[in-house]
């Protein structure tokens, strides 16, 4: 799954997550195949980014693996690692990245 700017969306892409407005109301459900009209409508409603299935758009930025992301999180929290609250936050982020990695392997 890839989060992309709405301006890079093309007809035929499939939404991986629902599109919501700023108040949280669902504008378009997941698993919906986009049409040019839907893209224009979402853009006119102020939607800036959407999450689509796969990785259909080359954003020019190489996506990091969950392992690389975990290493980066660990490095960022190194200075505050003795603080119990910061350790809990770090551990929660790392756990989420591990779960994301497992989902990516099976999907």
N, C-alpha and C positions, 0 to 999 in steps of 0.2 A: 504494500500500500504506500502511496506517496501523497503528500500534501503539496498542492500546487496553487499558484495564483490563478484566479478564474480566467484571466486573459490568456492563459496557456491551455485552457480546456478546449477540447474538440469534440464534435459529435461522435458518438460511438463509445466514448469512455464510460466506465461504469463506476458509480459512487461506492466507495468502501464504507463510508460513514454518512449519517444523515447530515444535511446542510441545515444550519440553524441561523436565525437572525440574532441580533444583539441581545434580544430579550429571552433567547432560548427556545423560541417557537420553531418547530420543524417546518422548513420550507420545502424540503424534498427528501424522501427516505433513502436509506441505503439500498444497494443493489439495483438502482435505477440507471438505465442507460441514457446518457445525456443526448439531447438534440440541440441544434443551433438555437432554436427558440428558447429552450430551457436555460441555456447558458446566458443568452441575452437578458432574459427575465431575472435570473439570479443576480447578474451584474447590475441591472437597474435597481434591484432591491438593496444594493450596497454590500453584497457578498464579495469578499476580497479573495478568499482562499477556500478550496475544497479538497477533500481527501478521496482519491480515486484508487481503484484496484491496480495492482502491479506497479511498475515504474515506467510509465509511458513517456515521460518527459525528461530530457537531459537538461538539468538545471545548471550544469557546469560545476556542481559541487559533488564530490565523491561521498557517498553515504558511508558512514563508519559502521563497523560491525558492532554488535552488542558488547563483545569483549573489549574493543577499543574504547567504547563509551564508558564501560565500567572502569577501565584504567584511568580515563580522564576524570571521572567523578572522584575516584580515590585520591588522585593527585590534588584536586581542588579542595578536598576536605582535610588534607594532611595537616594543615596548620591548626585546625580547630578540632582535631580528632579526640582530644581529651574531654571535650564538653559532651556530657551524656545526651543532650537534646540534639546536638549536631551529629553525633554518631547514629542516633535513631533516624534522622533525616537521610543521612548517607546510606544507611542500610536499606531504608525503604526505596530509595532511588535505585540502588543496585539490584534489589529484589525485582523491581518492575522491569529493569533492563534484562534480567535473566529470563523473566516470563515472556517478554517480547521476543527474545531470541528463540525460545522454544516454540512460540507460535509461528515464527518465520520459518523454522525448520520443517514444520508439518504442513504449512500452507502452500 
